[in-house]
Amino acid sequence: MGDDDETTQRSAPGPVAAVVVETPLAHLDRVFEYSVPAELDAEAVPGARVRVRFSGRELDGFVVERRDAPQHDGRLTPLRRVVSPEPVLTPEVLALSRAVADRYAGTLSDVLRLAVPKRHATAEKALALECPAQEPIPAPDPGAWSGYPAGPAWLRRLAAGEGPAAAWSALPGRSGDADWPAALAVAAATALSSGRGALLVVPDHRDVDRLDAALTSLLGKGCHVRLTADQGPQARYTAWLKVLRGHVKVVIGTRAAAFAPVHDLGLVACWDDGDDLLAEPRAPYHHVGVVLALRARATGAALLTAGFGRSLRVQVDVEDGALVPVEADAATLRSAAPRVTIAGEGADEERDGPSARAHIPSRAWRVAKDALVDGPVLVQVPRRGYQPSLSCAECRTPVRCTRCQGPVAVGAARAAPACRWCGLAVPAQGFSCGHCGSRRLRSSITGARRTAEEIGRAFPGFPVHTSGSGEVLSAVTRESALVIATPGAEPVAEGGYTAVLLLDAWASLDLPVLDAPLEALRRWMAAAALAREGRAVVLCGAPEAVALPAVEALVRWDPAWLASRELAERRELGLPPAARVAQLTGGRRALEEALDQADLPSSAQVLGPVPLVGAGARRGSGDGEADRAPADHHVLVRVPAAETAALTRAMLALKAFRSARKEADVVSVRVDPLDTF
């Protein structure tokens, strides 16, 4: 036998295929071996989609390895067919998916369902296999990064092929080439100039549109792709294939883009880490920020977390030294930050009387009136709808539905009150408060539509635009107008807003979550940052007679101070993220059985079972199986953050044990359940 024959024999793929089968059952979360028929030998490459016989059914799967010999005794079942020889599951994405599954006590199948899009045969055939020639690009000018002392140095390290990790606090009031989309585009172009790829993840499609425009302006058309949920199946799969086949090396998108198979990854970036749109609502409920951090660590890519505010997750990494802050100096920040005032403070009450505490206080009215002279004014309202919550006019007890105990609201002007959950009408004339007997109703919260009516009457002659659930505006012009928006739906104004009014601050601070102060500040800063440099921002409805850290952080424009303060308190109290928490949801008896079956770390503290209330009680198991018993209770298992791996191993073992025993009652497991706190 010649040398060429020996080389061919050594490089030939083995006759055994190791396959990951798409099944949600935790006890089957492992690789299974199949024999490869001769006719499928060339197509059953690692990463290819296949169909296999499994437990009497045909299921989809991915080939992850070709082996020379099986690792277990017995006759192997042959592969049924190769769906596509395209190696869609790359080794890097497979390793990342496994790491995410382990981190969140999920199954690999759950992660792969989100990481690899469904096949579209037409897209595979239409896209050329050959990668087009790509000319090298020079490193761009620092642009907006010049406004931050550490910015140019971070870019130089990125251009040199290093992997610096940074937490960037973006300046407010910027537009054009100085705004955050342009800065992220420069970072992506810098990574591209070093011959590496870039992956930029943002919360929603409007952010993708802004980033898309910035990258097109800097790099030209065809140098990047976008991956979002609103794309059609063919468009999305075509974009994904362009990345897989190396046609482009820059990807922008929303949640699922975090798993895009970018070649030679050099930069991963995430904008607004605290936005709940970056938390996956399906099992294993991972957060994009954690996924990108895992990916950067595994590939050596640079990591950038950016935003106007700062989440606790980012603050932990900053204090641990894993992220280096990239911030403007004090003088630059003072000139860029808006002038924030609190309605009702100082001489407002003496001058304006009761109107100082109205839904739209007199100070806010005066600021808006003056600002409308030369441009649009943004009004942020924390709740959508008309009157989304009603209460008794005498004792202020919230009105609840007599059938399902849901909140009662008024959906439109002159509409009858009705339950927001089941739609049962509540006749206003027949209402009687169960606490005090009063027959009068009042609005607890004023929604965006009702606010638009009030402002339209207060400022006749000016157009009023609304942006919120059902109709979200992307942008508005420079014309003088009033823009009423709910948090996260604020349109970008050409040249910036001339003033920003933040109404009903108490409603944001009263969110029923542990992160309420940080979330309120994030919402306020996102709106205030859209104002022109140095313009006025009025916070209305802040509780009086008490110093609120979130309000102080807004006035000082210092989100890092609030995040540091909150983290110190969490560490003292043993709350996330200083501790790691897993939530088990199910029936009370099932939870008690699960706790007996679980091999928890010695440091674990079990809290519960306790009844679920509100949205959590209606969520169900969420693990892809029909509930056989009501998921009306939950248990929290808390361990120190250093014991994260031990906790997730215990949760994975518990899920596998109950799955193998085919327990009738489903117990759902979530690690880091954000909505529980």
N, C-alpha and C positions, 0 to 999 in steps of 0.2 A: 504493500500500500504506500502510495507517495505522500509527500508532505501536504499537498493540497487536499487529498482525500481525508487525511487526519484532521486538518483544520475544519473541513466541512462537517465531519462527524461530530467534532467537539462543539461547534456553534449551532448545530441543529437543535430545535426546541424539543424538550422532553415529551414523552407520550402522555403525561399526566397534567391536567389543568387544575390548579387551585382556584376555586370560584367562591366569590361572595354572593350569596343568594339574597334576593330582596324579600325579606320576611321581617315583620315587626317583633317576632317572638324573641324575648331576651335570651332564653336558653339556647337559641340557635344562632347567636351572634358570634360566628366563627367561620373559618374557611372550610369548604367541603371539596373533596377531590373527585374528579371525573376523568374518565379516559377520553382521549381525543381520537375520533375516527380519522382514517387516512384522508378522506375527502375534505375534512375541516382543518387539517393540520396547518395549512398556510394562513388561514383566516383567524384561527383562535389564538391571536397574539395577546400578550398581557395588556390589559386595559380595554379589550373588546367586549361588547355586549353579547350575551349568549342566552339561550333558552335551555333550561335543564329540567329533568324530571326530579321532583322533590316531594316526598310524602304523598305520592299518588297524584300530584298536580304538576302542571308545567308552570314554572316561574322564571322571571327574568333574573339575570345576574351579571357579574363582571368577572372576567378572568384576571386574576391578580398575579399569577405566576405560572410558568411551565416547569414541571419537575421531571427529572429522569426516572424517578421511582416513587411509588406511593409511600406515605408515611404511616399507613395503617394497613393491617391485613384485611383480606377479603376482596371480592370481585367488585370492580368499579363500574358504575353506570356510565354509559357514554353520553357525551354532550348531544342534545337534540339538534340544535342548529346554532349557527352564528348569526345574530341579528344584523350586525355590521362589523366589518373588520377594523373600523376606525378605533384607534386606541384612545377612547374618550376619558378613561380613568388613568391619569398619569401617576407615577409613583409619588410625586410631591403632594398631589391632591388626596391620594389615598392615605398617606401618612398624616396629613392635616386632619382629614375626616376622622381618622382613628383617635387622634389626640383630642379633638372636640368631643367625640362620643365619650371618651374616658373622663374628660373634665366635667361633663354635665350628666354623668350616669345615664347615658343614652346608648342606643345601638348604632352600629356602623350603617345599617340600612337606612335608619332615619336621617342621618347626615347626608348620605349619598343621594337620597331622594331630593335634597335641596341643593346639593353641590353640582350634580350633573343633570342638565336639562333633558327632557324627553327628546328622543330622536325625531328628526324630520328628514325623511329620505330625499325629498326634492332639494333641500338645502345642501345635503351632502354631495349630491351629483352636480349641482350648479356651481359650487365653489371650486376653484382650481386647487389642485393638490400642491403645485409648486409654489413656494414662497417667492413673491416678487422681490426684485433687488431693492435694497433699502440703502439710501445714501446716509452716511453719518452726518449728524447735525452738531454744530458747535454749541458749547455751553451758553445759555442765554444770560443776559444781564440780570443782576439780582432783583431789579424792579422794586416791588413792594417790600421785599426782605431787607432793603437798605434802611428801613425805618426801625429795625430791631438790632441792637448791638450784636447779638449772637447769630443773627440771620445769615449774613454772608459767609461766616465761618462754617455754619451748618451746611450750606450749599457747596462749599469747597470740598468738604469731606464726602458729600454725596457724589460730586463729580469725580472724585478720586477713587470711587468704587468701595468706599467704606459703608458701614451700617449705623450711622448715628441715630439715636432715639431721642425725640424731642417732644415737648408739650408746648404748642404755640398758642399764645393768647393774642388773638387778632384785635387790632385797633378798630374802634367803631367809627362811623361817619365817613368811611372811605368809599370811593366810587371809581369806576373805570379801571385803569391799570394798577391802582393801589388797593382794590378790594380783594377779599379773600379768594374768589374764584381765580383771579389773575395770579395771585401768589401761589396757589396750588398748581396752576398750569406751569408756572416757572419751575417749581419743584419737580414736576413730572418730566419736563423738557431737560432738566439737569440730569436726572437719572438716565434718560434716553441718550444724552450726549456721551455717557460713559459706556454705552453699549448694553445697558440693562433696561428692564421693563418697569412699569409703574402701575399701581392699582390704587384708585381713589374711590372711596365709598362715602356717600352722603345720605341723609335721611329720606328725601323724597324726590319725585321727578322734577319739581321746580328747581331744586338745587342742581340736579343733573343737567337741566337746560342751561343754567348759568355757567356751569363748569364746561359744558360742551361748547358754548360760544367762546369762552376764554381760550380753550385748547385749540379750537379751529383758527382763532385769530393769531395764535402764537405759532402753531405748527403747520397750519393748512389743513385741507380736507383729506380724509383717508388715513390719517396717522394714528387715529384712536377709534375705539368702538365704545358703545354704551350698552349696558345690560340692565334692564329694568323690567318690572312685572307688567307694565302696560304695553310692552312690545308683543306683537303677534308671535305664534309658535315658530314660523319660518324665519322671521326677522331676528328673533332672539337666538335661535339655534345657529343661524348664519353668522351673527356677530361672535358667538361663542366659538364656532369653528375657526373663524379668522384668528382668534387668539390661540387656539390649540395648534393650528398649522403654522403659526409664526408669521402670519401676514401683518399683524400689528402687535405692538408691545406695550401699549397704554390702554388701560381699561378704566372707565368710569361707570358708576352705577349705584344701585341701592343694595339692600341686604345680601341677596344671593350672589352678587358680584364678588364677595369676599373670597369665594372659592374658584374664581376664574383661573384657568391654567396658563398664566402668564409665563413666558420663557425668560430665563435669566432675571428673575425678579430682583429689582434694586430698591424699590420704594413701595411701602404700603402706607396709606394715609386715610384718616377718618375725620370727618367734619362733624362737630356737635355731638360728642360722645354721650351726652346726657339725654338725647332725644330718645323717647321710648320706641320710635319707629325702627331703631337699630337693634331692638330685642326681638328675636324670632318668636312668634306666637305658637309655633308648632314644636313638637318634640324634636330634639332635646332642649328647646328653649334657650339656645345660646345667645350671647351678645356679640355683635360684630367687633367691638373693641377687643374682646378677649380673643376672638378668632384671628384677628390681624396681628395681635401681639404674639400668639403662638406661631403664626406663619413667619413673622420677621425673625423670631428666635431660631426657627428651624432652617431658614434659608440664608440668614446673614444680611437680609435687606434692612434698609433704613426704615424707621418707624416714626410716623408723625401723627399725633393727635392734636386736633385744632378746634378752636371755637372761641366765642366771646366769653363764655363762662367756663367753669371747670367742674367736672364730676368727681365724686369721691374715688372712683376707680383710678382716675388719672392722678388725683392727689396722693393716693397711696404710692403709686409708682414714682412720683416726683420726690416724695419724702424718703423713699427707699433708694433713690439714686438711679433707678432704671430709666427715668425720663429726665432730660435736662430742660428747664424752662426757657422758652424763647419769648421774651417780653420787651415792650418798649420802655425807654427810660421814663422817669417820673414827669419830666417837663413835656415830653411828646404826648404822654397819656393825658396830662391835664388839658392840653390844647385840643386834643381830639375828642375827649369824652363829652357827652352832652351835659347841659346844666340841669341837674335833677332837683326838683322842688317837691315838697310834700303838701298837698292841699289840706287846708285846715290848721296848719301850724302858724306860729307867729301872730301877726295882727289880723289874720283872715277872719277869725271869729268876731273880733271887735268891729271890724269894718263891714262884714257881710252878714253877720247874724246867722240864722239857720241855713242860709244858702251855702255857707262855707262847707257844710257836710252833706249837701245834696248829691244825688247820683252823678250829676255833672256839676261839680262845685264852681263857684263864681270865679275862682282863680283859673281853673281849667278853661272856662268860657272866655275869659279875657285873653289868655295865651292863644287859644285857637283863633279868636277874632283877629288878633294882630298878625298871626302867622299866615292866615288865609290871603293876605295881601299879595304874597309873592310865591305861593306854591301850595301843594297838598298837605293836609294834616292827617296823621294816622291816629285812630282811636282803637285801642285794644280792649276787647270785652272778653272776660274769661269764659263765658258760657254762650253756646249757640242757642238758637230758638227765640221765642218771644218772651214768655215768662216760664222758664223751665222748672220753677219750684214755687209752690204756694204754701202758706202757713196761716194759722189762725191770727186774725187781726188783733186779738186781745192778749193772748198768752204766748204767741209766737211759736206754738207747737206745729211742726211740719204736718201737712195734710197727707195722709196715706190712703191708698186704695182699699176699700172694704173687702175686695175679693182676693188680691194677691199681695197687699201691703206695699205696692210700688209707689213711687213718687207721683204726685198729681201736678199737672202743668197746664198752661194755656198755650196752644200752638200758634195762634194768630189773633189779630185784633178782632174783637167781638165773637171769638170762638168760645165754646163752653169748656170748662175745665175737664180734663180726662187723664186717666192713668197713662204714664209713659211706657209701662211694661205691657199691660193687657188691653189698653184702649177703652176701659170702662168709663163712661161719662159720669161726672159728678155734678149734679145740678147745683149751681151757685145758690139758688133760692132755698134749696132744701138742705143745705149743709148745716151741720151742728158739730162743734168741736167736742171730741170725747173727753177732753181734759177740763175745759171751763164752761162748755155749753154755748159759747159765742156762735153766732150765725154769720159772722163776717169773715171774708177772706182777704188776704193781702199777698203781694208778690214778695217772696224771699229773695229772689235773684232776678235781675233784669237781663234778658238775653240780647243777642246781637241785633235781631230784627226790631225789637222794641226800642233799643238804643238808637237805631237808625231813624225811627219815627221821631223820637225826642229831638235828636240833633237836627233833623230836617226842619222841624218847626223853629228851633232856636237860631238857625242860620239860613233864613230864606234866601233864595237866589243862588245858592251854591249846590252843585251836584253832590249826591251822596252815593258812594259805591260800597257794596258789602262783599266780604270775602270770608267764606266759611264752609261748613259742611254742605255739600251739594253743588256749590259753585265757588271755586277758589280762583282768584285772580293772580296771574303771574306778575304783572307789572301795571303801573299807572303812569300817566304822562306828567309833565310839569304844571299842568293847569291847576288852578286853585280848586280844590275839592276836598270833601271829607271822606275818608276811607275807614269803614267800620270792619274790623277783622277779629276773628278769634285767634288764640295762640297757635302759632305754626302756619297760619294761613295769610300772614301779612304779605301783601304784594310789594315788590321793590319799586320805589319811585325814581323816575329819571332825575338824577341830580340830588336825590335824597328828600326826605320830608322836612318841612319847615317847622314842625312841632309834632310831638307825640304825647298823647294822653293815655295813661294806663288806668282804666277804671276798675272799681271793685277789687282793690288789692286784697281785701280780707278773704274773698272767695278763693284766690290763688293760694293764700297762706293756710287756708282751712282744708286743703286737699287731704283726704284720709289716708295718707301714706307717710312713711318715716322721712322720705326725702322732700317733704313739702317746702321747706325753706329754700333748698337748692333748686327745686323745680320752679318755684315762683321766681327766683332770681334769674334763672335761665330764660324763662318766658319774657320777663321784663327786659332783659338785656338784648335779647334777639330783636325785640321791637324797637327799643331805644337806639340800637346800633344803626337802624335805617334812617335816622335823622341826619340832617346835614351837620357838618362839624361845628360844635359849639352851640347848637340850637337847644331850645328848651324842651324838657321832658317833665310832665307833671304826673305824679303818682297820686291817685285819688282812692279814698276808701281805706286807707291804712288804719289799723286799730290805734287808738290814742292811749296816752298815759302809760305806755310801756315801750321800752327800747327793743326793737326787733332787729336781730342781726341781718336778716335778708334785706330789710329796708336800708340799713346803714351801709351794707355792701354795695347796693345800687347807687346810693348817693356818692360814695367814695369811688365807685367803679373798681371794686377790688374783689373779684370772685375767688381769688386764691385765699384771701383772708377768711372768707366764710367757709370754704371747703376745708381749710386747715382746722378751723374751730369745730366744725361738725365732726371731723375725723377724730379729733382729740376726745370729744364727748363719747363717740361710738366706742373708742378703745377703752374708755373708763367703764362704760356700761356693758361691754362685751357684745355689741351689736354689729351687724354687717356694715362695712366690709372687714372690720377687725376680727370678726368671727365668720365662719362659713356655715350656712344654714341649708338644710334640705327639707322640703315640704312633702309630706305624704298625704294624699287625699283619697278618701273613700268612705265606706260605711264604718261606723264605730267598731263593730265586731271585727271587720276585716283589718282595721288599723291595729287593733289590739293583737290580733294573730300575727300581723307583719312585724310588730315590735318584738314579739317572742321569737320569731324566726330570724331576725336580723342579728348579725354579728357586728355590733357597733363598736367603734373605738372606745377605749376606757375613758377618754376625756369627754365623750358625748354626753350632752344634756338633753333629755327628752321633755318637750313641752306639749302637753295635750294627752289624749285627743280633746278637741273642743269643737263646737258646731261652727260651720262656715256660715257667713252671712253675705248678703248682697251678691255682687257679680261672681265672687268665688264659688258660692253655692250653686250657681247655675252653669258653671263652666264644665262640669263633668270631669271624666278622667283624662281626656285629651291625649290618650296614647294610641288612638286609632282603633280601639275596640269598643263595642257597644257596652255601656254600663249595665251590669246585671243587678246592681244594688245602688241606691242613691248615694252619690258622693257628697254627703252632707256634713262630714267632719274632716278635720285635718290635724296633723301632728307636725311639729317642728323639731328637727334634730339639729342641735347646735354644737359645733366643735371649734377650737382655735383655728385661725386661718392656716397655720402650718400643718394642720391635719386634713387638709382638703383631699389629698390623694386617698387617705385611709377612709374618709367618709364616702367618696364616690365609689371606691371598691366595694364597700359594704352595701351601698345602694344597688350597684350592679349585681352583686351576688344575690341580694334579696329579690330583685326582679327576675333573675334567671331561675331561682328556686321556685317562686310562685308560678312562673310561666311553665316550668317543667311539670309541676304538679297539677296544672290546669285548674287553678283555683277559680271558683265560680265568681267571687267578688273581686273586681279590679281595684288595685291600689296604684294610683299614679304617683310618680316621683319627679320632683323638680328641684334642681340645685340652683341656688341664688334666685328664689322667686321674688322678683321685684315688686309685683303688685300685692304681695302679702304684707309688706311693710309700708 
